[in-house]
C-alpha cells in the first residue's frame, strides 16, 4: 500500500500539462534563442491546435507537415513537441522511440542543449514511472544529469530525487540501500518530497512485517509535519499528508489492539478534511475495543448523519447496532439491527435494479462532467473532471482503471466526431469535382468552336497540296514554278507582248518588234534558268518553315484534343478522394469497434463494483438478521423469565 499519488498505477499514463508546455517552450539549440513566433505556418497551426486542447489534431498537423517535407526554421523543436503530444496521448512507446531517435542512443543529441536533453529524459522517465514500468523508468531517469537539472530547475531536481528513491524502494534489492540513503540525504527533512518518501518508507516497512519500524517512521513524519505546517496559512498538501499519516498510525495501533494509543492519535484529527470520515469510524472501533461504547456510538452517530454515504460506510448501520448491543441495551439494539437489515435489503434491491438496466446512457446519467465551450474539461493528468451524482459511483469513479477507461471513451468519441466531420467534407469534395467537370465541359465546347473557326482541316489540306506541287516541280525541274514574284510579273508582261504582236500585221516595224521580243524572251529564259537553283532553295526553305509551323500547329491541336478527351488531374484527384474516403471509412469502423470495447470495459467495471457491493451488503444483511433473531430470542426469554417470576 502507499500514497496513491506517489505510486505508479494504470496502463495509460498522462504527462501533465506542465511537461508538455515545457517541451513546447524549451530552446532548441544551446546557442539559439527561441523564436517569438512560428517561422513555419504548419508549425504554427500545430501549436494552435495544441493550445486549443486538440492533441490529436496537433499530432495530425505535425504528421502532415513531416510528410510534406518537414517544418522549416525550428530545428528539432517540432520533434520534441510531437514527443510531448505522444506522451499526453498515452503513446509512451512511440514517444520513447522518437526521443531515442532525436536525442541519440547515448542521450547526447548533437544539436540539443544539455538542459533540453535532461528534461526530455526526465519527463519520459516520469511517464514510465506513472505507467508502472520500473525498468524503463530507471533507464530514462538515470540518463538525467543531476547537476544540470538542479541548476536549470530545482523543483524538477527534487522530484527527480523522489522518483529515483521510490524506484530504489520498489526494487527491494539490498544493493540499493546505500543509493537510497544517499538520495534521501539530498532532500531537506521538511521537503514535501522527503515527507512523501518517509511515508512510503513506513508503508514499505509495514508490508514487510516490520511494524515497529513503520510506527517509528510515522511518528517522525507526524512530528516533522506538526512543526513545519504554518498554523496561520496551512498548506493543504501537508495537511492532507499529516491526516493520512495519523490515520495510518492509528490503523497500525488498531491492528495491534493498542486502543488507547489509537484514540490519542485519532482524537487529534479534525472533524473536517479528506480523512475525517475514516478517522471517525476508526475512532469508534478503538473506543469499542477500549470498552467505551458510548464514545463509539457518538462517533458512529456523527458518521451516520453525514450527507455523503460512500460504499465503505455501509458497515456503519450494523456497527451502530452492534455497539448498542455491547452497551447491553438490547431494546435499542434490536430496532437498530432491524433498521440496518431493512437498509441493506433496500440497497441490495436498488443495486440489483441498477445492474439490470445498466447501459452506457444510464451510466453517464450518474456522472456530472465539467464542461466549457470546447467540451469536457480535464485535469493536469488528462483525466476527465467528473463528479458522481450517485454516491455508490464514487468508489469506482475513484479507481485509476475506470478513470482511464472513461478518458479513453471520451477520446474515442472525439475521434468519431472528427471522422464524421471529415466524412461530411467528402460530399463537398464530390460537389467540387462535379462543378469542375461541368466547367471543363463548357471550356471544351468553347475550345471546339474556336478550333472550327480556325479551319484546321482546310489548312492541312492546303499544306499537303502545296507540298505535292513543290515535289512535282522538283521532279520535273520546272524552273518556271520557282520564279520569284518579280519574275512572274515580267513573264506575264512578256506573254501579253507576245499576244499583242501576234495580232499586228506583218510589216517592217512589226518584224523589228518581234525580233526585240525574241531577244527579251531568250534573255528571260536564260535568267530563269540561271536563278533556278536559288529560287528552288528559297521555296524549299519556305516549305520547311511552313512544315515546322504546321507541325507545331498540329501538336498543339493534338494536345488540346488529348486534354479534352482525358483529364488526368481530375481523375487523380477523384482517385485520391475515393482512396481517402475508403481509409477514413476503415478508420471509422476501427474506432466504432474500439468504442464498443471501451463501453463494455466501463460497464464491466461498474457491474463488477456493484456485484462486490451487493456481496458485501449480503454479508451485513445476514449478520443483521442473525443479530436481530438473537436479540429477539434473548428479549423473549427475558420476558418469559420475568413472567414466571411474577407468578
Helices and strands as residue ranges (DSSP letters): G 4-6, H 17-25, H 41-51, H 55-67, H 77-88, H 92-103, H 114-131, H 134-141, H 146-152, H 154-171, H 176-185, H 192-207, H 211-228, H 236-255, H 259-267, H 276-290, H 293-304, G 311-314, H 315-326, H 330-356, H 360-365, E 367-369, E 371-372, E 375-376, E 386-388, G 391-393, H 394-398, H 400-453, H 456-476, G 479-482, H 485-502, H 508-530, H 532-565, H 568-646
